[in-house]
């Protein structure tokens, strides 16, 4: 089944694509959200640390400048008090000293005498500020100090006090000022240098950690490098991941549900049939109905046929019940009616004694607005209601007041009504009296039996007699042999249809058949 | 003043100081000669005041060494253990000394260069002397006084003042002029409190141009006073 295969392919691809897209989007979402959140978090941290450090350095320099400019007598009580105050005001300042060249004359704080005379300054600024970054040469009592000298005074700061602001818990962080390591938390943390890592957040899967680098450059170039185990990162964003996953699964679930629903729907015969109706791929065939006495064509039964794309033809016995079950049989009825009106409307208008039989269902009678549809279609082409006979099965009428009422109304409008397939359903002759009908169609099964002279043939005799007693016209279906026709004629059956007279024909074929038939009539009339 | 100014990176100053490097190498080579091998009578080497001043020498304050040989001898004299910096101190001393000079000279056009532990100050000629004059112009005095103050504080150095001229005029005349100017600056420093035993004045005339080319730009650059500050090292 080509259509089915194609559809299955399409549905599978759609399902797969949908799931992949959703999973991808979910992954991207989780990654972006968590990265953005982490970057924001670290940027805040970095900014706060950077500002702290910057302020500390600027403040240290200003303090030195102020002390240089005080003009107090060196190492006097007032001078010592001024240094003391300056040191106490800032927790990260460990010592302030007063120097003469390379000789410390006095000072306050933890660093005494000439202990801190590092061999090589890291920076000597144009302004004259000399700075030594924390390192082995500035280590006093296990603490590596940041040292700054300006003029006669110097200041020693503990950079750990700058970092230990409580915001760096649960991670390792390092601070670089002017590309030189200034402080690390914890003190022995081994951190990659800022040059070796890209800005922002980087996942170092090999070492199971998340590395982030942020740079500030307001007064000094400052880099913050933070490292934390991936587990921390995961824990922090786990609720978000869970939420996103649940959301994602819901989305994927709904997607699959929709795809399945769509595919089931699309794969059903009903939907295919609807499609066929919409695309006008149903065709209408006309099987001639003749006067048994002279084989003259008096009408035809409109039959609907469905040939699928695959070339496979589906019997109306299968698709009509499907349409009925799904409630769109009236659409098919209307489709056929429209085809009749279009194909042979002119013929029906011109020959008022000619009639087309249209199969209608209980659904048409109960739910559809068959009456309006009929009048619309027939009025449009100027065909009288008497030119359309309605064929209804026994089953359609049994137990339905609405159907019976509809029949009543239709007959009042001028349509003739026939019971179709008589004898295959309830076959109760008692019904016939209750229904307002004009004719009876005897099922092919009875006609087939005529030759064999079995019990059914006696049943058909009774049916015929019954019809006669009710003054009903009779049409015998499925006549294939002349002797059947002869037998029926003998029993007083007026009309018949079957391969003996003509198989279902296309509209064009039927019109051509009809022309020939009339021509014969004219000939015989002559 | 803000600490945000461009730091003085030693590598950069090294690249800029190729002429200085030549001077330093020359000084180094001389410095490693045993004292007994020095020739006290070489060139115009004498000590002003203790000996007859050279023919071109001005009448200067006593104690300023004049000429290259005298300068070398002076270093040897200064390098007494009680007067010298220990190897532990010398790096710190030089760094802080540089910082203090930068602080003192911030905003002036005096250039400060660093080679190893030595410092070289370059004072453009137009900012120190009028043409053919050995008299320091008034505008140069505050900066020189600032340098002197730092030199007084950082007293364990030999301070050598080098005079240079451009290549116009008679080389002999230029030589004499440059020496007079160098001594003039050294004397000014002495007047500002720098011990004369730490001071030396040498005239190079047009022999050691900063720029070899013959152009107005080069002549301007070559007319200059240089002050070389060498920490006195105990392991000299």
Interface residues (C-beta under 8 A of the other chain):
Chain A: X57 X58 X61 X65 X99 X100 X101 X102 X114 X117 X118 X119 X120 X121 X123 X124 X125 X126 X127 X128 X129 X130 X131 X149 X150 X151 X178 X219 X220
Chain B: X1 X2 X3 X4 X5 X6 X7 X8 X85 X88 X89 X91 X92 X93 X95 X96 X97 X98 X99 X100 X101 X102 X103 X104 X106 X153 X154 X155 X156
